[in-house]
Structure formats: structure tokens, C-alpha cells
Amino acid sequence: MTPDGCRVQPKTDFIIEGEKPVELAVQSCLESIGISLLCELDVLAFVYRHGASLTSADQIARLIGYESAVVSGALDRLEREKLIERSQPSQGVRFYRILASTNAARHGCVQQLVNLSRTRAGRVLLAKQLKPVGRNRGDKKLSLEKEGKWLCLKLI
């Protein structure tokens, strides 16, 4: 319990206001920092955990297991949401770092979500709350179909 009567989720440092379920607290944090895709949280967690880094979107993509275009898009969205900042590119790399927030609640949400993503149970909870890559365009899915001797991915 915190001094103001909030519970703290064990092993996550995730504060639960009153008796509000942890799922609602997580959703509230995700909304307050503008994250809706799992890849955005994974990229944010990478930058957060590595501190200031001189790297490229391609290198981050290889390290966290996403396609380069997905990571580039996530980096763009995180920068627009003022969660990270990055320098101008120089020889194919940029300087990436978490942007210091003047809003203590927003900064706390970032810390709590990154900490939550470190455990299997936390990762499962976050995966339930966030859309996977490719599901943000009207929930369309990909289908693998055979056309003659070719296998094709089709949007359904």
C-alpha cells in the first residue's frame, strides 16, 4: 500500500488506484502515453533500457525481432508522442534517447509499463491490451494462399 491508499502490484511496481483492476490501470497508462501497438511498447522499452544509443532503426529491428519498416513507424509515432527524441541521421545512424517528461504521471507510466514488460505475466497482460503489428488497419488479416505454384499473402 502507498501512503494514499493505493495497492502496489507485487513484482511490477504497478500502482493500482483503490480497487481498480490492474487491466484498467494498464489501459489508462497506455492511453495516457499514446501507445496502442505492441511494437511501439517494445521499441520504447528497448530505448528506455539501453539509455542513450547511437544506432539505426534496422539494428533495433534485428535486435527486437520486428521488420525495419515496423520499427521505423514505431519510432516515428514515439517521437510524435514526445516519448523519445532522436538526432538527425548521420552515416545511417541516429542518437536515440527517452525524452525527459515534465509530467510526473506520464513518466511514471512509462517506467511502470517498461517494468511490467519484463515479466512473462506482465508481457501477457500488455499483449492483451495492445494491438499486434498489422492489426491497426481496420483489423484486416493476412491469409497465405496457393496460386498455381506460388504461395501468396492476401489481405482479407
C-alpha positions in Angstrom: 0.0 0.0 0.0 1.1 3.5 -0.8 0.5 6.3 1.7 -2.6 7.5 -0.2 -4.2 4.0 0.0 -3.3 2.6 -3.4 -2.1 -1.0 -3.8 1.1 -1.9 -5.5 1.1 -4.9 -7.8 3.8 -7.3 -6.5 7.0 -7.6 -8.5 5.9 -4.9 -11.0 5.8 -1.6 -9.1 2.5 -1.1 -10.8 0.2 1.1 -8.7 -3.4 0.2 -8.7 -5.6 3.1 -7.7 -8.0 1.9 -4.9 -9.6 -1.4 -6.0 -9.3 -0.7 -9.8 -8.2 -3.9 -11.6 -4.7 -3.9 -12.9 -6.0 -4.2 -16.5 -7.8 -0.8 -16.2 -4.7 0.8 -14.7 -2.5 -0.6 -17.6 -5.0 0.6 -20.2 -5.1 4.0 -18.6 -1.3 4.3 -18.7 -1.2 3.1 -22.3 -3.8 5.7 -23.4 -2.1 8.5 -21.4 1.2 8.0 -23.3 -0.4 7.3 -26.6 0.7 3.7 -27.2 -1.7 1.3 -29.0 0.6 -1.2 -30.7 2.8 -3.9 -29.1 5.7 -3.0 -31.3 5.6 0.6 -30.0 5.9 -0.6 -26.5 8.7 -3.0 -27.4 10.6 -0.2 -29.2 10.0 2.2 -26.2 11.2 -0.5 -23.8 14.4 -1.0 -25.9 15.2 2.7 -25.9 14.4 3.0 -22.2 16.5 0.0 -21.2 19.5 1.0 -23.4 19.6 4.6 -22.4 21.1 7.0 -25.0 22.0 4.9 -28.0 23.7 5.6 -31.3 22.1 3.1 -33.7 19.8 2.7 -36.7 16.2 1.5 -36.9 17.5 -1.5 -38.8 19.7 -2.5 -35.9 16.9 -2.1 -33.4 14.6 -4.2 -35.6 17.1 -7.0 -35.8 17.6 -6.9 -32.0 14.0 -7.0 -31.1 12.7 -9.1 -33.9 10.5 -6.8 -36.0 10.8 -5.7 -39.6 12.6 -2.5 -40.2 9.5 -0.7 -41.5 7.6 -1.6 -38.4 10.3 -0.3 -36.1 10.7 2.9 -38.2 7.0 3.5 -37.9 7.0 2.9 -34.2 10.0 5.3 -33.8 8.1 8.0 -35.7 5.0 7.6 -33.5 7.0 7.6 -30.3 8.7 10.8 -31.4 5.4 12.4 -32.3 4.1 11.4 -28.8 7.2 13.1 -27.3 8.3 9.8 -25.6 11.7 9.7 -27.4 13.9 12.0 -29.2 16.3 11.3 -32.0 19.0 13.2 -33.7 19.3 13.9 -37.4 20.7 10.8 -39.3 24.5 10.7 -39.8 26.0 7.9 -41.8 22.9 5.8 -41.4 22.6 6.0 -37.6 20.9 8.3 -35.1 21.2 9.1 -31.5 18.0 7.8 -29.6 17.0 8.5 -26.0 13.9 8.8 -23.8 12.6 12.3 -23.7 12.6 13.7 -20.2 8.9 14.4 -19.3 7.9 17.3 -17.2 4.7 15.4 -16.4 5.5 13.1 -13.5 2.4 10.9 -14.0 3.4 10.3 -17.7 7.0 9.5 -16.7 5.7 7.1 -14.1 3.5 5.3 -16.6 6.5 4.8 -18.9 8.5 3.3 -16.1 5.7 1.1 -14.9 4.9 -0.2 -18.4 8.6 -1.0 -19.1 8.9 -2.7 -15.7 5.7 -4.7 -16.4 7.0 -5.8 -19.7 10.0 -7.5 -18.0 7.9 -10.4 -16.6 6.0 -13.1 -18.5 2.8 -12.3 -16.7 3.2 -8.6 -17.4 4.0 -9.2 -21.0 0.9 -11.4 -21.4 -1.2 -8.6 -19.8 0.3 -6.0 -22.2 -0.2 -8.2 -25.2 -3.9 -8.5 -24.3 -4.2 -4.7 -24.1 -2.2 -3.8 -27.3 -2.8 -4.5 -30.9 -0.3 -6.7 -32.7 1.5 -5.4 -35.8 -0.7 -5.3 -38.8 -4.0 -5.1 -36.9 -4.3 -1.4 -36.9 -5.8 -1.1 -40.4 -9.4 -2.0 -39.7 -8.5 -5.3 -38.2 -7.7 -6.9 -41.6 -5.8 -10.1 -41.5 -3.3 -11.8 -43.8 -4.0 -15.1 -45.4 -1.5 -17.5 -47.0 -2.9 -18.9 -50.2 -1.6 -21.0 -53.0 -1.9 -19.7 -56.5 -0.5 -22.1 -59.0 3.0 -22.9 -57.9 3.2 -19.7 -55.7 2.3 -19.0 -52.1 0.8 -15.6 -51.8 -0.1 -13.4 -48.8 -3.5 -11.9 -49.3 -5.3 -9.2 -47.2 -8.7 -10.4 -46.0 
